[in-house]
Amino acid sequence: MPQEVGKRTFVLEHSYDMQLVIGDKDYSIDLRRIQIVNNIAGGYPVITMELSLDPDDVILNRIYGKEPMKLTLRLIGRSQAKVPLEEVEMELMYLKSSNPVPQKSKSSKDSFRDRVIISFATVCSKPFKTMTTTINDVFTNSTVGEIISELVSKNTTAELVYDKEGENTNRIEQIIIPPKTLFNTIRYLDDTFGIYEKGASNLGYCQYDNKLYITNLSKKINKNQIFSIYHLSTDSEDQNKDIIEKSSDGKTFYTYQPIKSAFSGNTQFAATASKIEKILKPNNQLFQKVAFQLEDIAKQFGAVFKNDKIDYNNELKNRKSYVTMETGFDAAGKAIVSIAKMARDIIGLATVEFNLEKNLPILKLIQVGEPIKLTVKTLEYSDLGGMYLLKASRLTFIRETSDWISVARLIMMRTNKTI
């Protein structure tokens, strides 16, 4: 927006350098659009790209997924040295592409070149391979953490970053893991036994660098934020100027754009039921029941910041569901009942969604599951502020001239709507 003379605010002096190499050819000059999607429920990043190419390039150069693809993103300062402030390298696996094929003469080698937009859908190759590796194994007298650690080290090349705070230390007498991908195996272990004794797991997210993060989301909400976001008001110029100038530190972001806020308390309590009874099958009796209240689980093991009041309609208080479990006991007959799935169900009852702009740093915006602090400067909306977890991010880079511009769409979540 235009500003009064003498009240010009600081603008980040950053730009991007994007490089795409396919096989032994550099297609950087043809790049027009890049989109990087990280979603905590997805397991690994997804990248789409748009290139301005002649269809001949795809056909003659055989860009069908056989050749390796490498995408390098650099955030650089606008100094004479052009020193990268951060650099991200991604080895990509081609999934599919689509493009129009215009009509030409019989042989067009010596004629002009047609330029069309060709879209490529890709994933980071190593994380994709890690999370889709098929697992089939047997373990005895092991904890869930020990099982996951052995599966990752034995079957993949990933580096496991395992959050041990609140982990389930109960030893499982014997477990047979049927053929599943690693991603589904982690979900199976969490649903059946619980990776964390009383908390929600992220079910494993493998970042672009092939580091597999398993995190206790219920504990993360109270950790120090990796960055702060300010939703600025329209009538606090001096205060806004200070925040905008502070945004050059890479730990502070701001936005004037509207926030999209959502709350799904009634939906979740209706679908899951407010009362849950798990029916176990011990060796020495017909069955044993263990009862839970979803509201209690939300307050104790959700991503709660300051206010543990969970809003839902009283008509849903008497809904009850039953879950039969084939397992649920250790060698001594002690009940091991996972509340992990119930905790995951209520971890994201409240979400906020908005855009960030202005040549953004990349690395912090792709760390899904990490805590972020939101400060809302409009007084009436200030209760929406506080700590959240980064649920998903969509980074879009567009080049219409010689420079790249960026937009980040963030979705952040927690259990309680307001503080």
N, C-alpha and C positions, 0 to 999 in steps of 0.2 A: 504494500500500500504506500502511497506518497507520504512524505514526511515534511514537516516544516523546516525551513532553512535554519541551520544551526542545531538541529535536534537529530541529526543523522545517527543511527545506531550502527554498531559494529557488525560487519558481515564476515563470516568465516572465509578466509583466503585459502580454500582448499579446492582441489580438483581430483579427477580420477584418471588413471591410466589402465585401460583394459586390454588384455592380450589373450587371443584364442589361437591355439595351435592344434591343427588336426593332421596327424601323421607328420609329414615333413614340410607342411605348408602353413604359413601364418595368415590367418583370416581376420586379424584385428581391425584392419581398415574397413571391413565389410560388416562389422558388428553394429547393430542399431538398437538393440534392446536386450537386457538381461534381467531375469527375475529369479530370486533365490528365496525358496520357501522352506522355513523350519517350523515344524509343528510337533509339539511334545507327544502327540499321539501317533506320529508317523514313523518314528524310529530312525530316520535318516533324512538328509536334505534332498530337495528336488530342485533342479535348475532348468529353466526354459530360456532359450535364446532365439532372437530373430536376426537374420543376416540378409543383407541386400546382395543377392547373387544372380548370376545367369543360371538357369536350370541346367545348362551344359556342365557347369562346375560340379553339380551333384552327380550327374550321370557319368561324365568322363573321368572324374576324380574318385568315383566310387565311394561317396560319402554315405555309406550305408551302415556304419557302426563297427566295421572291422578295425579301422585305424584308431589309435588312442587319441583322446581329446584332453587338452590341458587348458584350463582357464585360470588366468592370473589377474587379480584385482588389486590395484595399488591406490591408496589414498595419499596424495602428495600435496605438499605445500606449494604455494605460488611464488617460491623464491627462485633465484637464478639457478641454484644447484638442483632443484626438483627432487629433493630428498624424500623418499617414501616415508610417510608417518606410520603406515602399517601396510602389510602385504599378505594376501590370502591366495594360496595356490590350491586348486581343486583338480584332481584327476577325475574325468567324467566318463560315464558309460552312456553311449547313445541308446535311447529307447525307440524313438520314432521321429519322423519328420513329415511335414506336409508343405506342398507348394503347388502353385499353378504351373502348367506347362503350356506356354503360348504357342500359337501356330507360327511356323517358320518355313523358309524355303527348304528344298530338298537337302542341301548342305549349307550350313550357316557358318562354317569355320572362318570365312573371309569377310563376313558381313558384320554389322554392328552387333553389340551385345545387349540382350534384354536384361533388365534388372527387375527382379521380383523379390518379395519378402518371403523368405523360407524360415519356417519355425522348427526348432529342434527341441525335443523333450529329453532331458538327461537326468541322471542321478550321480552322486559321488560314488565312484566305483568301489572303493575299499569299504566304506560304511555299508553300501548296499550288499556287498558280498558277505560282510560280517553278520548282518541282521537276518539274511536269508539262508545262511548255512543250515543244513539239515542236521538235527541232533537226534540221537537215539542211544540211550545209555542206562546203566543201572548203578545206583549208589546205596551204600549202607552206612549207618551211623554217622551221618553228615548233617551239617547245618545248611540252610538255604544258601548262605553266603559262600560256603565252601564249594557247594555244587556249582554255582554260577561261575566262581573263579576258575574252577577246573575246566568247565565247559568252554569258557572263553579262551583260556590259555592252550587247551588241547586242540580246539577246532578252528581257531581264527588267529589272525595276526594283530588283532586289536589290542590296544592298551586299556585295561579296565580301571576306571576311576570309581571306586566303590565307597559310598558314604556309609560308615559303620554306626553312626549315631542312631540309637534306637533299634538296631538290627535284631532280628529273631535269632536267638542263640540256642533254641531247642534243637536237639538232635533227632533226626528222622531215622527210624530203625531200618527201613528199606523203602526205596522208591524206584519204580521203573518209569523212565521217560519215553513215551511212544514217539515215533518219528514226527518231529515238528521242526519248524525253523527256530533259530535262536530267539527271535523276537517272541514267538508264540510259546516257547519253552519258558521264558522269563515270566510271561503272563500266567502260564499254567502253575508255576511255582508260587507266584504271588497270590493267585486265587485260592490255591489249595492250602498252603501253609503260611503265607505271608512273609515277604522279604523283610519287612519291618514289623516288630511285634505289635505296635499300636501306632500305625501311621500309613500314609499313602505313598506308594512308590511311583516314580515316573515310568516304570516298566522298561527302562533302558533307552537312552538316546545316543546314537553314534554320530559324532560330529564329522565335519569334512576331513579332519586330520586323522580319522580312524581311532579316536578316543571314545570309548564307550562309557557313558556316565550313568550310574544308577544312584538315585538320590531319594532321600526321605523328604518329600515335599511338605509334610506337616511340620517339620522342623525348619525348613528353609525360609519360611515366611518371617521368622524372627531373626534371621541373620542380617548382616550389613548389606545394604543394597549395592549392586554392581554399578548402577548409575541412577540419577534422579531425573524426573520429567516434570516440567512446570506447564500447567495449562493456564495461559495468561489471560487476564481480563483486558477489556478494551479501554479502560480509563485510568491506568496506573503507569504513565509513561516513564517516570523516573525509575520506578521499581522494575518495570519490564526491561529497561535499558541495562540495568545492572545484571539481570539474569541472562540477557542475550549476550552481553560481553563475557560473562562467566562460562558460556557454552563452548568457548574455545578450548576448555580443559579436557574435553573428551569424556567427561563424567556427568555432564549436565546437558539436557536437551529441553527444548521448549516447543510449544505449539499454540497457535491461535484457533485451530480448526475445532469443530464440534466434537464432543465425546459421545460415542454410542455406548450406552449403559444397558446391561441386561441382567435379569435375575430369574432363576428357574427353580425356586424353592418348591412351589406346588407341584410342578412337573415331576421333580425327582422323588418327592415324598409319595406322590400317587403311583409312580412306576415301581419304586422299590418297596413301598409300604413303611409306615412309621414304626412298626414292630416286626422284628425278624427273629425266627426261631430256626436254629440249625440243628438238624437231627443226625446224631452220630451213631455209629454202629460198633460198640465195644465188643470184646471177645467174650465177656462173661455175663452179658445181659442183652435183652432184645434191642434196646435203644437208649439213648441219653440225649436230652435236649439242653441247649444253651441259648438263652434269649438275649436280645439286644434291642435297644431303642435307637432309631436312626438319629434322632435329635441329640442324644447324648454322644453318639459317635461324631456327629458334626461339630459339636462344641469341643470335644477333647482331642480329636484326631484329624480335624479338617485344617485348612489353611486359614486360621482365624487370626485377625489382627485387631486387638483392643476389644471390640464388641462381639461377644459370643451369642448374641440374640439371633436366632434363625427364624425368619418369618415364613410361616405357612398356615394354610387354612385349618381351623379346628375340625372341620368335617373329615379331615384325613387322619386324625389321631387314632382312630380305631381300625385302620387298615392293617392287616397282618399277612405275612408271607412265610412259607416254610421251605427250607432248603435241606435236601438229604445229602449227606457227605459219606463217601465210601471210606475215607480215611479221616483221621482227626485225633489219633492217639500216639504217644511215644511208646518206647519199649516197656516203661513202667506203668502204662495205662493212663498216664496223665493226658487230659484233653488238650489238644493243640487246635484251636479254632481261629482261622484266619478272618480278620475283619478288614483285610486289605481292600477287597473289591468294594465294600460298603464305604470305606474311607475315600477311595478313588471316586466313587459316584458323587460325593458331596464336596470334593476339593475345589470344584470350579462352578459353584452355584451362581456366583456373581462375576461378571466380566465387564471390562471397559475396553473400548476399541477406538483407535484414532490414528491419524497420520502424523509423521514427522518429516520435515524437509530440511534443506540447506546442506548439501554435501556432507553426509553423515559418515562417521566412523562405522566400520563394518563388523568388527569382531564382537563387540559388546551386544549388538543387536541380533546375533544368531545364537546366543546362549540361552536356549529355552530351559525353563525350570528354575532359573535364577531369580532372586528377589530384586524388585525395582520399587523405588519410592515415587509416588505420584502426589504432587502438590497442586491443588486447584485454587486459583486466586480469586475466583468468583465466590463471594461469601455464601450465597445460597446453595452452592454445590460443594462446599468444602468438605462435607462429610463423605464424599466419594473418594477423598484422598486417602493417603496412608500407604502401607506396603501391599504389593501384589507379587504374583509369580508370573514370569513371562511364559504364556501358553503357546503363542505362535507369533512369527514375524514373516512379513513378505517384503523383501527389499527389491525395489524396481529401479533400474538404471536405464536412462533413455538418452540417446544421442541424436539430436536433430541438426546440430551444427558441428563444430570441431570439439566442443566441450560436452561432457556428460552431466546430466542432472539426476538427482536421486530422490526417491520417496520411499519411506518405510511405513508399512501398515502394521501396527502392533496390536495384539490381543493379550490382555493381562487378566489374571483370574485370582480369586480367593473364595472363601466360603461365605463370609458375611458381606452384606450389601454395603453398609455404611459403618463408620467408626463412631 
